Amino acid sequence: MRYQSTRGGVSGISFKDAVLMGLADDGGLLLPETIPSLSEGDIDALSRLAYPELAFQIISLYAGDLPSAALKTLIERSYGTFTHPDITPVVHEDGVYILELFHGPTLAFKDVALQFLGNLFEYLLIERNQKMNILGATSGDTGSAAIAGIRGKKNINIFILHPQGKTSPIQELQMTTVTDPNVFNLAVEGTFDDAQAIVKEIFGDVAFKNQYALGAVNSINWARVLAQVVYYFYAFGRVQRLTGCREVDFSVPTGNFGDIFAGYIARRMGLPIRRLILATNENNILARFVRHGDYSLGTVVSTPSPSMDIQIASNFERYLFYLLDEDGAAVTQAMADFRTHGRLHFSDTQQAKVREDFLALSVDGEQTLATIRAFHELTSYVLDPHTAVGVRAGRDLAGGECPVVCLATAHPAKFGDAVRRAIGRDPQRPPSLEGIEDKPKRCENIPADTQAVRDYLIQNAC
Ligand SMILES: *Cc1c(COP(=O)(O)O)cnc(C)c1O
């Protein structure tokens, strides 16, 4: 399989090069040149497999330049860190199926992709005798999952900036209690936006970026999307076996359009997904796009589901590529228009096409907490606030005949405040969080100053 850019300036790239490139050199995002199309028989066979074998089959379709034995080992290592034997189990509660994606090391779905990406980076860097220094800013989930994916890996150091005292206590501890020598936590004396601005400025200095082999782990890396395609097949197989259904709906709590875009790829491969239900909180640019063709920038507001408090969805460009009939020039133009005007318009024909793929709902903070409360009263199952957004949208929009699978993107213990407000008590802590407050910590305070961060990188780069 070869890869091309959404902006038309890069093509013929191997899987390995696509992974190390991250963002395409023309500023676009990488996509496979064709999407493999599977028959009903293929899908039936795949959906019976255990998670690691399924991951091997799906990823192999897109990564022909990785030797099979190596890919098998990478997958075993990546999912060996999950605490549930099924990796991503499906449970049935009060009429909806819940795909639990939070059994990895940091209790959020990002582990599914970042455990794999960490192992894959290490493999490719050793093979090429190269090094990489990962730099990123986080408001919570991404940073901890990235650190968990990279800790202890050879040829790679990771530097994660978080705003000092402004992430949730659990999220901060999940980062700062990782004491491997290749992990550098920097608590920036400022806001998340300050941290983000520093990272952007450093990446903008191309000479510096090349000299220190700076890399990123944000959701623009194709390998992250690919690893997430797997669990759509997995969940479909489990639900089909339980219900005999021919089609399912998936409801996906969405911020950066990464997770739901993986579902879109699965659907294009032939997985019988009737509709993808796109669930947002009040930061609803994507829901407005699906419902009214209105893709216009709003201001970010804080909600009980902070990992979806996003207005610019970095993976949206990948979907745009298909919506604009795989025309790189048209995508380039649209992205330039969006930068200038903060909005995009879509024709009636395009809007009709979008609604063939997606349904969407924006769920506000009150509704989110009410959903956690009502679901708990009925079933005693505790939803985290992100999952609750998806469950609410799934219930409101799913079409009767066909089962709905709601993606559970985080363990409720990660978002104890919201859960407490909803059900009046703390969620139960899973074993990985027991005693986390008492573990040794490794973190440096640093001023919100680009030069200070740059100096720190120079001293600690691998
Ligand atoms: C990152 C995240 C999301 C949003 O996922 P996207 O791929 O950005 O759409 C949802 N829920 C949780 C818990 C997350 O950490």
The ligand as a Gaussian input file, in Angstrom:
#p B3LYP/6-31G(d) Opt

LIG

0 1
 C       -9.340000      12.333000      22.703000
 C      -10.625000      11.910000      23.328000
 C      -11.859000      11.979000      22.624000
 C      -11.963000      12.553000      21.217000
 O      -11.358000      11.738000      20.262000
 P      -11.037000      12.316000      18.807000
 O      -10.299000      11.242000      18.101000
 O      -10.230000      13.560000      19.045000
 O      -12.346000      12.616000      18.178000
 C      -12.990000      11.521000      23.254000
 N      -12.956000      11.035000      24.520000
 C      -11.807000      10.961000      25.221000
 C      -11.848000      10.431000      26.606000
 C      -10.611000      11.386000      24.655000
 O       -9.467000      11.312000      25.370000

